[in-house]
């Protein structure tokens, strides 16, 4: 099935890309989550509009991405959350929480959709997350999760 990506999907493509995927993956995962729409000839205008919007929000060059990467890796991110006695969190740390903590710590403003958390953060302590700044630039950020 041919689809148009409306958001970046890791391992598949960026917003505005037209890709071919299996029918079930598109029908059951991508389309219901709002990260893709079905491709038709009439939606070619949508592709151009999505690409223009992506250019506005995207970091344009690798040099800019490397500058943001240097700023991100120099920031000490400390996130205060509610936790139990054993160090387990009530819930988990979301990419939106991490983006807010980075901005609060004096780092650059980053889009929560660019944050890649390997497995859900559900414990106190130091965790490392990745931020995809550009197709070729990946920043590693250390997040210290402490009890509130």
Residue pairs with C-beta under 8 A, 6 or more apart in sequence:
1 20
1 21
1 22
1 23
1 26
1 27
1 38
1 39
2 18
2 19
2 20
2 38
2 39
3 18
3 19
3 20
3 21
3 26
3 30
3 31
3 36
3 37
3 38
3 39
4 16
4 17
4 18
4 36
4 37
4 38
4 39
4 43
4 46
4 47
4 50
5 12
5 13
5 14
5 15
5 16
5 17
5 18
5 19
5 30
5 35
5 36
5 50
6 15
6 34
6 35
6 36
6 37
6 50
7 15
7 34
7 35
7 113
8 14
8 15
8 113
8 114
8 132
9 30
9 35
9 36
10 116
10 132
12 19
12 21
13 19
14 54
14 135
15 50
15 51
15 53
15 54
16 47
16 48
16 50
16 51
16 54
18 39
18 47
21 30
26 36
26 38
30 36
31 37
31 38
37 43
37 46
57 111
58 134
59 65
59 68
59 133
59 134
61 134
62 134
62 136
62 137
64 134
65 133
65 134
65 136
65 137
66 137
68 108
68 110
68 133
68 139
69 133
69 137
69 139
71 107
71 108
72 102
72 107
72 108
72 110
72 131
72 133
72 139
72 141
73 139
73 140
73 141
75 102
75 105
75 106
75 107
75 141
76 105
76 142
76 144
77 98
77 101
77 102
77 105
77 107
77 141
77 142
77 143
77 144
78 101
78 105
78 143
78 144
78 146
79 93
79 97
79 98
79 101
79 143
79 144
79 145
79 146
80 146
80 147
80 148
81 89
81 90
81 91
81 93
81 97
81 145
81 146
81 147
81 148
82 89
82 90
82 91
82 147
82 148
83 89
83 90
83 124
83 147
83 148
84 90
87 123
87 124
87 125
87 147
88 122
88 123
89 121
89 122
89 123
89 124
89 145
91 122
92 120
92 121
92 122
93 117
93 120
93 121
93 122
93 127
93 143
93 145
94 112
95 112
95 113
95 115
95 117
96 112
98 112
98 115
98 117
98 129
98 141
98 143
99 109
99 110
99 111
99 112
99 115
101 143
102 108
102 109
102 110
102 141
103 109
103 110
110 131
110 133
114 131
114 132
114 133
115 129
115 130
115 131
116 129
116 130
116 131
116 132
117 129
118 129
118 130
121 127
121 143
121 145
123 145
124 145
124 146
124 147
125 144
125 145
126 142
126 143
126 144
126 145
127 142
127 143
127 144
127 145
128 140
128 141
128 142
128 143
129 140
129 141
129 143
130 138
130 139
130 140
130 141
131 138
131 139
131 141
132 138
133 139
